[in-house]
Amino acid sequence: MELLVQEVYRLLENSLKKRCMLILLLIITSTAICSIFLGNPFIHYINFGMSKVKVKGWIMLYFPQWAIMCMIWGIIGGVYEFIYKDQCIKKCTNILLNECDSIKMLELARYGCQYGKETRKYKELLCFEKMYVWALNENFMSEKAMTYLLTEWESNRGLEHKRLMLQINLSILFEQKKDEDFLLAIRQYPKFQKNSIVLVQESMLCKDYYNAIEILKKTKCKTKYEQMKKSYYLAECYASIGLSNEAKKEIQHVLTCVQLEEYIVRSNKLLYSIKNKI
């Protein structure tokens, strides 16, 4: 685990270098190709009769276009860096998304935060702090996640920090069944209104289980963990409207996937309550 975290930190540190090298390579290559057709890009002298004449290079003549081209390469470099960082982080997040092992994910993220603070690698620390808060939330430790955001967060407290605060607040309100506060919190951050899980939670709090089931059925899952969460919410909704057999089927899927004790306990409780109703 320690080696994986250190490797990810090393890769994240190299992301800026890779971005700069890519942008520089694109600028040099594109400038060289243009020079084949437009000539010398820099100020130079040409022989004109018995004298030498100073001539502007094509970069000076077409400077606005060349500057726009460089800006485009800069944007492409930024996109490349974002994708590269995302691939680095997936080395860690796949533990949860594909193995459904949220405890291991939590321990890894915790060590990642500790390592980043000890080595003062604050630029890379942001990725692990986001991961740690996310892992706490997925382990039903929303209040602990909120405490971390308020008192222990050491990265920049910008838009990402605000988004996480709102997300964790939603999780706390959902667990506490505070439907009015939940709806109010969603309005503060409109992007959450496009999140299928948030919409499902909203419907469940309003006891509109049929709408929640409809949303879940339309939701496409890319990972094993997303499918497990979908099955868990479906089981709760089916149980609430009396569809016991469908609920049992979804619970069995959850129990075969998940390695988190809290999900197992909750799923077994739900299964037990269904059997008592029959």
C-alpha positions in Angstrom: 0.0 0.0 0.0 2.8 2.4 0.9 4.6 1.7 -2.3 1.4 2.3 -4.4 0.9 5.7 -2.7 4.5 6.8 -3.2 4.3 5.7 -6.9 1.2 7.8 -7.4 2.8 10.8 -5.8 5.8 10.4 -8.0 3.6 10.2 -11.1 1.5 13.2 -10.0 4.7 15.2 -9.5 5.8 14.4 -13.1 2.5 15.5 -14.6 3.4 19.2 -14.8 6.8 18.3 -16.4 5.0 16.1 -18.9 2.5 18.8 -19.7 5.2 21.4 -20.3 7.3 19.0 -22.4 4.2 18.2 -24.6 3.3 21.9 -25.1 7.0 22.7 -26.0 7.2 19.8 -28.4 3.9 20.8 -30.1 5.0 24.4 -30.5 8.4 23.5 -31.9 7.0 20.9 -34.3 4.2 23.2 -35.6 6.6 26.1 -36.0 9.0 23.9 -37.9 6.3 22.7 -40.2 5.0 26.2 -40.9 8.6 27.3 -41.6 8.8 24.9 -44.4 6.2 26.9 -46.3 6.7 30.4 -44.8 10.5 30.5 -44.4 12.6 31.7 -41.5 10.4 32.3 -38.4 12.8 34.8 -36.8 14.4 38.2 -37.7 17.2 37.6 -40.2 19.2 39.3 -42.9 19.1 38.7 -46.6 21.5 39.9 -49.3 20.0 42.6 -51.5 22.5 43.7 -54.0 25.7 44.9 -52.3 24.0 45.3 -48.9 22.2 43.2 -46.3 18.5 43.9 -45.5 16.9 43.1 -42.1 13.8 41.1 -42.6 11.1 40.1 -40.1 10.5 36.4 -39.7 7.0 35.0 -40.3 6.3 34.8 -36.5 6.4 38.6 -36.4 4.3 38.9 -39.5 1.7 36.4 -38.3 2.1 36.8 -34.6 -1.6 36.8 -33.6 -2.2 33.5 -35.5 1.0 32.0 -34.0 -0.1 33.1 -30.5 -3.5 31.5 -30.9 -1.8 28.3 -32.1 0.3 28.3 -28.9 -2.8 28.9 -26.8 -4.5 25.9 -28.4 -1.4 23.7 -27.7 -1.5 25.0 -24.1 -5.2 23.9 -23.7 -4.4 20.5 -25.2 -1.5 20.2 -22.7 -3.9 21.0 -19.9 -6.3 18.4 -21.0 -3.5 15.9 -21.3 -2.4 16.7 -17.7 -5.9 16.2 -16.4 -6.3 12.8 -18.1 -2.8 11.8 -16.9 -3.7 12.7 -13.3 -7.0 10.9 -13.6 -5.2 7.7 -14.8 -2.8 8.0 -11.8 -5.6 8.3 -9.3 -7.4 5.3 -10.8 -4.5 3.2 -9.6 -6.0 3.8 -6.2 -9.7 4.3 -6.8 -10.0 1.0 -8.7 -9.6 -0.7 -5.3 -13.1 0.6 -4.5 -14.7 0.8 -7.9 -13.7 -2.6 -9.2 -12.9 -4.6 -6.0 -15.7 -3.1 -3.8 -13.2 -3.0 -0.9 -14.0 0.4 0.7 -12.0 -0.4 3.9 -8.8 -1.0 1.9 -9.6 2.2 0.0 -10.0 4.2 3.2 -6.7 2.9 4.6 -4.9 3.8 1.4 -6.4 7.3 1.2 -5.6 7.9 4.9 -1.9 6.9 4.3 -1.9 9.1 1.2 -2.9 12.1 3.2 -0.4 11.4 5.9 2.4 10.9 3.4 1.6 14.1 1.6 1.5 16.2 4.8 4.7 14.7 6.1 6.6 15.3 2.8 4.9 18.7 2.2 3.7 17.8 -1.2 0.6 20.0 -1.1 -0.1 20.2 -4.8 -0.4 16.4 -5.0 -2.1 16.1 -1.6 -5.4 17.5 -3.0 -6.0 14.3 -4.9 -5.6 12.1 -1.8 -7.6 14.5 0.4 -10.5 14.2 -2.0 -10.1 10.5 -2.1 -10.0 10.3 1.7 -13.2 12.3 2.1 -14.9 10.2 -0.6 -13.8 6.9 1.1 -15.1 8.1 4.5 -18.4 8.9 2.9 -18.6 5.5 1.2 -17.9 3.8 4.5 -20.9 5.6 6.1 -18.7 8.0 8.0 -20.2 11.2 6.6 -19.9 13.2 9.8 -16.2 12.2 10.2 -15.7 13.3 6.6 -17.3 16.7 7.4 -15.1 17.1 10.4 -12.0 16.5 8.2 -13.2 19.1 5.7 -13.7 21.6 8.4 -10.6 21.1 10.6 -8.0 19.0 8.9 -8.1 19.9 5.2 -4.8 21.4 4.2 -5.2 21.8 0.4 -6.6 24.9 -1.2 -10.2 25.6 0.0 -11.6 26.5 -3.3 -14.5 25.3 -5.5 -13.5 21.6 -5.0 -13.6 22.0 -1.2 -17.0 23.7 -1.4 -18.4 21.0 -3.7 -17.2 18.3 -1.3 -18.8 20.1 1.7 -22.1 20.2 -0.1 -21.8 16.5 -1.2 -21.0 15.3 2.4 -23.8 17.5 3.8 -26.3 15.8 1.4 -25.1 12.4 2.7 -25.6 13.5 6.3 -29.1 14.9 5.6 -30.1 11.7 3.7 -28.9 9.5 6.6 -30.9 11.7 9.0 -34.0 11.6 6.8 -34.2 15.4 6.7 -36.1 15.8 3.4 -36.7 19.6 3.4 -33.0 20.4 4.3 -31.9 17.9 1.6 -34.0 19.7 -1.1 -32.7 23.0 0.0 -29.1 21.8 -0.2 -29.6 20.5 -3.7 -30.8 24.0 -4.9 -27.5 25.5 -3.6 -25.5 23.4 -6.1 -27.5 22.8 -9.4 -25.0 20.3 -10.7 -26.2 17.8 -8.1 -29.6 17.8 -9.7 -28.1 15.9 -12.6 -26.6 13.3 -10.4 -28.7 10.1 -10.6 -27.9 8.9 -7.0 -28.9 12.3 -5.6 -32.1 12.2 -7.5 -32.8 8.7 -6.2 -32.1 9.8 -2.7 -34.4 12.8 -3.2 -37.2 10.5 -4.4 -36.7 8.1 -1.5 -36.9 10.9 1.1 -40.1 12.0 -0.5 -41.3 8.4 -0.5 -41.7 8.4 -4.3 -40.2 4.9 -4.6 -41.6 4.3 -8.1 -39.8 7.3 -9.4 -36.6 6.2 -7.7 -36.8 2.8 -9.3 -37.4 4.3 -12.7 -34.3 6.5 -12.3 -32.2 3.6 -11.1 -33.3 1.4 -14.0 -32.2 4.1 -16.5 -28.8 4.5 -14.7 -25.9 2.9 -16.5 -23.1 1.6 -14.2 -19.5 1.6 -15.4 -18.0 -0.2 -12.4 -18.8 -3.1 -10.1 -19.2 -0.7 -7.1 -21.7 1.5 -8.9 -23.7 -1.6 -9.8 -23.6 -2.7 -6.2 -24.9 0.7 -4.9 -27.6 0.6 -7.6 -28.7 -2.9 -6.4 -28.8 -1.7 -2.8 -31.0 1.3 -3.5 -33.3 -0.9 -5.7 -33.6 -3.4 -2.8 -34.7 -0.6 -0.4 -37.2 0.8 -2.9 -38.6 -2.7 -3.8 -38.9 -3.5 -0.1 -40.7 -0.2 0.6 -43.4 -0.9 -2.0 -43.8 -4.6 -1.0 -42.0 -6.3 -3.9 -40.2 -8.8 -1.7 -38.9 -11.2 -4.4 -37.3 -8.4 -6.4 -35.8 -6.9 -3.2 -34.3 -10.3 -2.2 -32.7 -10.7 -5.6 -31.0 -7.2 -5.4 -29.8 -7.9 -1.8 -28.2 -11.2 -2.9 -26.3 -9.3 -5.6 -25.1 -6.8 -3.0 -23.9 -9.5 -0.6 -22.0 -11.3 -3.4 -20.1 -8.0 -4.4 -19.5 -5.9 -1.3 -16.6 -6.3 1.2 -17.9 -3.5 3.5 -19.3 -4.7 6.8 -21.8 -1.8 7.1 -23.4 -2.7 3.7 -23.5 -6.3 4.7 -25.2 -5.5 8.0 -27.7 -3.1 6.4 -28.5 -5.6 3.6 -29.1 -8.4 6.1 -31.3 -6.2 8.2 -33.3 -5.3 5.1 -33.5 -9.0 4.2 -34.7 -9.9 7.7 -37.4 -7.2 7.7 -38.7 -8.5 4.3 -38.9 -12.1 5.7 -40.9 -10.8 8.7 -43.4 -9.0 6.4 -44.1 -12.2 4.4 
